Amino acid sequence: MQEHRITGIDIYQGTIPMVEPFRISLGLISEASFLFVRISSSGGVDGWGEATPISQITGDTPSINAAAATDLAKLVLGKDPLDIEARVTDMGRYLAFNSSVRAAFDMALYDLAGKAAAFPLYALLGGGKRQLLTDVTIGIDEPQKMAEQALKLKECGVPAIKVKLGTTADEDVRRIECIREAIGDELPLRVDANQGWDFPTAVNFLSRVVSSGIEYCEQPIAHWNYDGFRRLRERVATPIMADESVFDHHDAFKLTAGGCCDYLNIKLAKSGGIHTALRINAVAEASGAKCMLGCMLETRLGLTAAAHLVSARPNIRYVDLDSYLQLREDPIIGGASWDGSTITLPDGPGIGAEMDPVFLERCERTTVA
């Protein structure tokens, strides 16, 4: 087998405006900031990865990621990119937290390994190619406006609607009532409070929407409140999903062993990439819990990598990979395709997606070689 060594790392920073400002309980988002990483090897193949920080969740910002990426590039330079276990371990020991920038490097390593093996990423992970269906998300707004958005999504044939909440119980109940009145009872609704409620508010809300067909409630209370998760799960009938509470497999073990949730939401930007995401899913599967693969504000590069992971692991039952639909620009060549809510994976090696060189020309670039 041809020897590979990392010969250079290119780091690109850029932003893309949102189609419309998007509100969640943690704040209003009007543009997405990205950091793209290209890892080149002596074997003549390279790999692409993406970091999409949301500081309220991942604790890192574009400027933090830029500095961290340069340090991580120096750390992996000259080493074997196919020894992903060693590279991810090195990065984790060197840089605690800062999960989104580590995810970019992890993703690029898996992309490079897939290209070196001439396997699509889903096959490299030991899985098959599946066609996936994603839900589509509605941000917090006035109840009637959210109902209008939901009706448009229903008419487009989406399989499920995810509704951002996290204000007061009365306001959020009214939002769900308006949406249900507009779309009828058939289409599943999934709600996500992004830590916006305290325990009494979560109980209040979930007790009042029992008849509204809520498929699950995502991150209803603060990420640190494991006891609150457990008590809430005992009090309400709606299944509970952990999101901001689960960054790695250690979190997954504590949540599942403590009876805190029914489902785990894996996001590559939270887990530090595919390597730890696989561990989270393994813990969930061992405990009997199902997973969802979610997103921050990734382009189709990060979303395609996530879709490969879903395709390779059937225990990841739910798909929430709709962020690129909210971006004004698509800087990706190739990659997965979205036909409404249907996601079709590419057949090329690795992730199967490349960056548009025209977009990269507008980005700030740093090279470590």
C-alpha positions as CSV (number, residue, x, y, z in Angstrom):
1,M,0.0,0.0,0.0
2,Q,1.3,3.4,-0.9
3,E,2.5,5.4,2.0
4,H,0.7,8.7,2.7
5,R,2.0,11.7,4.7
6,I,0.3,15.0,5.2
7,T,2.2,17.5,3.1
8,G,0.0,20.6,3.5
9,I,-3.2,22.0,5.0
10,D,-5.1,24.9,3.4
11,I,-7.6,26.8,5.7
12,Y,-10.3,29.0,4.2
13,Q,-12.7,31.3,6.0
14,G,-15.9,32.7,4.6
15,T,-19.5,33.7,5.3
16,I,-22.8,33.1,3.5
17,P,-26.0,35.1,4.3
18,M,-29.1,33.3,5.3
19,V,-32.1,33.4,3.0
20,E,-34.0,35.0,5.9
21,P,-32.9,35.6,9.5
22,F,-33.5,32.5,11.5
23,R,-34.5,32.7,15.1
24,I,-34.1,30.0,17.8
25,S,-34.3,30.4,21.6
26,L,-30.5,31.1,21.8
27,G,-30.7,34.1,19.4
28,L,-31.2,35.4,15.8
29,I,-28.9,34.1,13.0
30,S,-28.6,36.2,9.9
31,E,-25.4,34.7,8.3
32,A,-23.4,31.5,8.6
33,S,-19.6,31.6,9.2
34,F,-17.5,28.7,7.8
35,L,-14.0,27.4,8.0
36,F,-13.0,24.9,5.3
37,V,-10.0,22.7,5.6
38,R,-8.2,20.8,2.7
39,I,-5.6,18.2,3.8
40,S,-3.2,17.2,1.0
41,S,-1.1,14.0,1.1
42,S,2.1,12.7,-0.5
43,G,-0.1,10.0,-2.1
44,G,-1.6,12.6,-4.4
45,V,-5.1,12.7,-2.8
46,D,-6.6,15.3,-0.6
47,G,-9.6,15.7,1.7
48,W,-12.1,18.4,2.5
49,G,-13.7,19.3,5.8
50,E,-16.0,22.0,7.2
51,A,-16.4,23.8,10.5
52,T,-19.6,25.7,11.3
53,P,-19.4,27.1,14.7
54,I,-22.4,28.4,16.7
55,S,-20.8,30.0,19.7
56,Q,-23.8,29.5,22.0
57,I,-23.6,25.8,21.5
58,T,-20.0,24.8,20.5
59,G,-18.2,27.6,22.4
60,D,-16.1,28.5,19.4
61,T,-16.2,31.5,17.0
62,P,-14.7,32.1,13.5
63,S,-11.7,33.8,15.0
64,I,-11.1,31.1,17.6
65,N,-11.4,28.5,14.9
66,A,-8.9,30.2,12.6
67,A,-6.2,30.2,15.3
68,A,-7.1,26.7,16.4
69,A,-7.0,25.4,12.8
70,T,-3.5,26.7,12.3
71,D,-2.3,24.9,15.4
72,L,-4.0,21.7,14.5
73,A,-2.5,21.9,11.0
74,K,1.0,22.1,12.5
75,L,0.1,19.2,14.8
76,V,-0.8,16.8,12.0
77,L,1.6,18.0,9.3
78,G,3.9,15.2,8.2
79,K,1.9,12.4,9.8
80,D,-0.1,9.6,8.4
81,P,-3.6,10.8,7.4
82,L,-4.9,7.2,7.1
83,D,-4.3,6.6,10.8
84,I,-7.5,8.4,11.7
85,E,-7.6,7.0,15.2
86,A,-4.2,8.4,16.0
87,R,-4.9,11.8,14.4
88,V,-8.2,12.3,16.2
89,T,-6.6,11.2,19.5
90,D,-3.8,13.7,19.0
91,M,-6.2,16.5,18.2
92,G,-8.4,15.7,21.2
93,R,-5.5,15.7,23.6
94,Y,-4.1,18.9,22.2
95,L,-7.3,20.9,22.0
96,A,-10.2,20.3,24.4
97,F,-13.7,21.5,23.4
98,N,-13.6,23.5,20.1
99,S,-15.5,20.7,18.5
100,S,-16.4,22.3,15.2
101,V,-12.8,22.9,14.1
102,R,-11.8,19.4,15.1
103,A,-14.7,18.2,13.1
104,A,-13.4,19.9,10.0
105,F,-10.0,18.1,10.3
106,D,-11.8,14.8,11.1
107,M,-14.0,15.1,8.1
108,A,-11.1,15.9,5.8
109,L,-9.2,12.8,7.0
110,Y,-12.2,10.6,6.3
111,D,-12.6,12.2,2.9
112,L,-9.0,11.6,2.1
113,A,-9.1,8.0,3.4
114,G,-12.2,7.3,1.2
115,K,-10.4,8.7,-1.9
116,A,-7.3,6.7,-1.1
117,A,-9.3,3.5,-0.9
118,A,-11.6,4.5,-3.8
119,F,-14.6,3.9,-1.6
120,P,-17.6,6.3,-1.0
121,L,-17.6,7.3,2.7
122,Y,-20.6,5.2,3.5
123,A,-18.8,2.1,2.2
124,L,-15.6,3.0,4.0
125,L,-17.7,3.1,7.2
126,G,-18.9,-0.4,6.4
127,G,-22.4,0.5,5.4
128,G,-24.6,0.6,2.3
129,K,-26.2,3.4,0.2
130,R,-29.7,4.4,1.4
131,Q,-32.0,7.1,0.1
132,L,-32.7,9.5,3.1
133,L,-35.6,11.7,4.0
134,T,-35.0,14.9,6.0
135,D,-37.4,17.0,8.0
136,V,-37.4,20.8,7.4
137,T,-37.2,23.3,10.2
138,I,-39.3,26.4,11.0
139,G,-37.7,29.2,13.1
140,I,-39.4,31.0,15.9
141,D,-41.9,33.6,14.7
142,E,-45.4,34.8,15.2
143,P,-47.8,31.8,15.4
144,Q,-49.7,32.7,12.2
145,K,-46.5,33.2,10.2
146,M,-45.2,29.8,11.4
147,A,-48.4,28.2,10.4
148,E,-48.2,29.7,6.9
149,Q,-44.6,28.3,6.6
150,A,-45.7,24.9,7.8
151,L,-48.5,24.8,5.2
152,K,-46.1,25.6,2.4
153,L,-43.8,22.8,3.6
154,K,-46.7,20.3,3.7
155,E,-47.6,21.3,0.2
156,C,-44.0,20.6,-0.8
157,G,-44.4,17.1,0.5
158,V,-42.0,17.1,3.5
159,P,-42.2,14.0,5.6
160,A,-42.0,15.9,9.0
161,I,-41.7,19.5,10.2
162,K,-39.4,20.5,13.0
163,V,-40.6,23.6,15.0
164,K,-38.3,25.8,16.9
165,L,-39.7,26.9,20.3
166,G,-38.4,27.9,23.7
167,T,-40.2,31.1,24.7
168,T,-43.2,30.9,27.2
169,A,-45.5,27.9,27.5
170,D,-48.5,29.9,26.4
171,E,-46.8,31.3,23.3
172,D,-45.4,28.0,22.3
173,V,-48.6,26.2,22.8
174,R,-50.3,28.8,20.6
175,R,-47.7,28.2,17.9
176,I,-48.3,24.5,17.8
177,E,-52.1,25.0,17.8
178,C,-51.9,27.4,14.8
179,I,-49.6,25.0,12.9
180,R,-51.9,22.0,13.6
181,E,-54.9,24.0,12.5
182,A,-53.2,24.9,9.2
183,I,-51.7,21.5,8.3
184,G,-54.1,19.0,9.8
185,D,-53.2,16.0,11.9
186,E,-51.4,13.7,9.6
187,L,-47.9,15.3,9.3
188,P,-45.5,14.6,12.2
189,L,-44.3,17.6,14.2
190,R,-41.0,17.6,16.0
191,V,-40.3,20.4,18.5
192,D,-36.9,21.8,19.6
193,A,-36.6,24.3,22.5
194,N,-32.8,24.7,22.3
195,Q,-32.7,24.8,26.2
196,G,-35.2,27.6,26.2
197,W,-37.5,26.3,29.0
198,D,-37.0,25.6,32.6
199,F,-38.4,22.3,34.1
200,P,-41.9,23.7,35.0
201,T,-42.3,25.3,31.6
202,A,-41.4,22.1,29.8
203,V,-43.9,20.1,31.9
204,N,-46.5,22.8,31.3
205,F,-46.0,22.9,27.5
206,L,-45.7,19.1,26.9
207,S,-48.8,18.4,29.1
208,R,-50.9,20.7,27.0
209,V,-49.9,19.5,23.5
210,V,-50.4,15.8,24.1
211,S,-53.1,15.7,21.4
212,S,-51.0,17.6,18.9
213,G,-49.0,14.6,17.6
214,I,-45.6,15.7,18.8
215,E,-43.2,13.0,17.7
216,Y,-40.5,14.1,20.1
217,C,-39.2,17.1,22.1
218,E,-35.6,18.1,21.5
219,Q,-33.5,19.7,24.3
220,P,-36.3,21.1,26.3
221,I,-34.2,22.3,29.2
222,A,-30.6,23.4,30.0
223,H,-27.8,21.1,28.7
224,W,-26.4,20.5,32.2
225,N,-29.7,19.5,33.9
226,Y,-29.5,15.7,33.6
227,D,-31.8,15.3,36.7
228,G,-34.4,17.5,35.0
229,F,-34.2,15.4,31.9
230,R,-34.8,12.3,33.9
231,R,-37.7,13.7,35.9
232,L,-39.3,15.3,32.7
233,R,-39.2,11.9,30.9
234,E,-41.0,10.4,33.9
235,R,-43.7,13.1,33.9
236,V,-44.6,13.4,30.2
237,A,-45.6,11.0,27.4
238,T,-43.7,12.8,24.6
239,P,-40.3,11.1,23.9
240,I,-37.3,13.3,24.8
241,M,-34.3,13.9,22.7
242,A,-30.9,15.3,23.9
243,D,-29.0,17.6,21.7
244,E,-26.8,20.3,23.4
245,S,-26.4,17.8,26.2
246,V,-24.5,15.3,24.1
247,F,-21.1,16.2,22.6
248,D,-19.3,12.9,22.8
249,H,-19.7,9.2,23.8
250,H,-19.1,9.9,27.5
251,D,-22.2,12.3,27.4
252,A,-24.1,9.6,25.6
253,F,-23.3,7.0,28.2
254,K,-24.3,9.3,31.1
255,L,-27.6,10.3,29.4
256,T,-28.6,6.7,28.5
257,A,-27.4,5.1,31.7
258,G,-29.3,7.7,33.7
259,G,-32.6,7.2,31.9
260,C,-32.5,10.9,30.8
261,C,-33.7,10.6,27.2
262,D,-35.2,8.4,24.5
263,Y,-33.1,9.7,21.6
264,L,-29.7,11.3,21.0
265,N,-29.1,14.0,18.4
266,I,-25.6,13.6,16.8
267,K,-24.1,16.6,15.1
268,L,-20.6,16.5,13.6
269,A,-19.9,20.0,14.7
270,K,-20.6,19.0,18.3
271,S,-19.0,15.6,18.3
272,G,-15.7,16.8,16.7
273,G,-16.4,14.8,13.6
274,I,-17.3,11.3,12.3
275,H,-14.9,9.4,14.6
276,T,-16.7,10.3,17.8
277,A,-20.1,10.4,16.2
278,L,-19.6,6.7,15.5
279,R,-18.9,6.1,19.2
280,I,-22.0,8.1,20.2
281,N,-24.2,5.9,18.0
282,A,-22.5,2.7,19.3
283,V,-23.3,3.7,22.9
284,A,-26.9,4.6,21.9
285,E,-27.3,1.3,20.1
286,A,-26.0,-0.7,23.0
287,S,-28.5,1.0,25.3
288,G,-31.4,0.6,23.0
289,A,-31.7,4.2,22.1
290,K,-32.1,5.6,18.5
291,C,-30.3,8.6,17.1
292,M,-30.9,11.5,14.9
293,L,-28.2,13.1,12.7
294,G,-28.7,16.9,12.9
295,C,-26.9,20.0,11.6
296,M,-25.8,23.5,12.5
297,L,-25.6,25.7,9.4
298,E,-23.4,23.5,7.2
299,T,-23.1,23.7,3.5
300,R,-23.7,20.6,1.4
301,L,-20.1,19.5,2.2
302,G,-20.8,18.9,5.8
303,L,-24.3,17.7,5.1
304,T,-23.1,15.2,2.6
305,A,-20.6,13.8,5.1
306,A,-23.4,13.6,7.7
307,A,-25.6,11.8,5.2
308,H,-22.9,9.2,4.5
309,L,-22.9,8.5,8.2
310,V,-26.7,8.1,8.4
311,S,-26.6,5.8,5.4
312,A,-24.0,3.6,7.0
313,R,-25.7,3.3,10.4
314,P,-29.4,2.3,10.4
315,N,-29.6,3.0,14.2
316,I,-29.6,6.7,13.1
317,R,-33.3,6.8,12.5
318,Y,-34.1,10.5,12.2
319,V,-32.5,12.9,9.7
320,D,-32.4,16.7,10.2
321,L,-30.1,17.8,7.4
322,D,-31.8,20.9,5.9
323,S,-29.4,23.8,6.7
324,Y,-28.2,24.3,3.1
325,L,-31.8,25.2,2.1
326,Q,-31.5,28.3,4.4
327,L,-28.3,29.6,2.8
328,R,-28.2,32.1,-0.1
329,E,-25.3,30.4,-1.8
330,D,-24.2,26.9,-2.5
331,P,-20.4,26.8,-2.8
332,I,-20.2,23.0,-3.3
333,I,-19.5,21.0,-6.4
334,G,-20.9,17.5,-6.4
335,G,-22.0,16.1,-3.1
336,A,-25.4,14.8,-2.1
337,S,-28.5,16.1,-3.9
338,W,-31.7,17.3,-2.4
339,D,-35.0,16.7,-4.2
340,G,-37.3,18.4,-1.8
341,S,-36.8,16.3,1.4
342,T,-35.2,13.4,-0.4
343,I,-31.4,13.1,-0.1
344,T,-29.4,11.0,-2.6
345,L,-25.7,10.3,-1.9
346,P,-23.0,10.6,-4.5
347,D,-21.2,7.5,-5.7
348,G,-17.7,9.0,-5.9
349,P,-14.9,8.2,-3.5
350,G,-14.8,9.8,-0.1
351,I,-17.4,12.4,0.7
352,G,-17.9,13.0,-3.0
353,A,-18.0,16.8,-2.7
354,E,-15.5,19.5,-3.6
355,M,-15.3,23.3,-3.0
356,D,-16.1,25.7,-5.7
357,P,-12.8,27.5,-6.5
358,V,-14.7,30.7,-7.4
359,F,-16.1,30.8,-3.8
360,L,-12.7,30.0,-2.3
361,E,-11.2,33.0,-4.1
362,R,-13.3,35.3,-1.9
363,C,-12.2,33.5,1.3
364,E,-9.3,34.3,3.6
365,R,-6.7,31.6,3.1
366,T,-3.9,30.3,5.4
367,T,-1.6,27.5,4.3
368,V,0.5,25.3,6.5
369,A,3.0,23.2,4.6
